[in-house]
Amino acid sequence: SSGGCSGTGTVTVNVNPSPATPTITQSGGLLIANPPATNYQWFLNGVAISGANSQTYTVTTNGDYTVEETNSSNCSTTSSTDSVVNTGIATNSLNNFFNAYPNPNEGQFELNFTTSNVDNFTIEIHNALGQLVYQEALMNFTGKYAKEINIKNYGKGIYMLSITNTHSQGVKKLIVF
């Protein structure tokens, strides 16, 4: 109080609302947090996954996943647990849609696909910890995509390459030696 101990003065109390409790949906090997927000933290078996701060997370291991959303007032809520018991990626229409070669590789490879339909595509590469190491958005894209991608700076290991459009997703494992 501005009145000290005299009992006079005013007290201002600010109550900040918590964000909506996020939910997790799974699409193949991808976990998606909803509603869309800007501040996420993914957890595996109750432990924060370093660098896993986006709306999506590519699953690399079995376990119990949760996501925490923090709003601009620094208030947070955590989703219920989503248990992943099989990290095998379900076959869907985009797995055969794109090529990444050579695979295995030394951190540099060619990615290509061709589409005759106009669509939005997101290309992401995550390391074995689920950290995003490469991302590219193609808006209103049609035609042939061919690009040499270099992830040598991220070291040897297993990476998950995903391509998502408005209808489906494809995921392939990349091995960097």
Steps between C-alpha positions, in 0.01 A plus 500: 500500500615854440380594849757282677360348818232764553235302316440769241602502138423278206609159391497406134473132413544375147358159418646350186303224326659164426518400136258240370613147585678364192405169344725267302408330174724252324550474125743221418819586684397860562339636819301821456401736783170687479392775518777672303713722727851639507656362820515121530722255685478126428572240769589131476425299814476824699839635386522809277633420153775750422414719200151349457311830507280504189138402443613166358741235623632204300495186714830313514441266793220332692376666816251736662486841333348822633517857380493816710373831364610828660321826421635857495414540872733206575206282601510142378290186467597146407320253277395154604747223420521350152666157519693395190562126498614446144723752328459325167363745246169407344499486123312784339481676168806724546756234599537399135456857382857619561855370466800574719828358371755381564385348826709429704710809430767725653255780579436619148222360284261582218129539577252498214134459417256606233141610541240608247264632770551841661549450874690626804789278610715502813835322496656426840798304624526405868796337675468196728413729793211648303673834452418680177817539291348600166168651394368633173149613402379486141184704454267440205761269349461296183756341272836339563693553823868401503743625760829394651471519878802514728468406869869409553531757781256298714721191510458130447179328602145417406272776377132505409408679176133592472301663225150617585233650279140597579381139469773267623855444610793282404796419722830335412799413713834653395826347617802732515837325548 
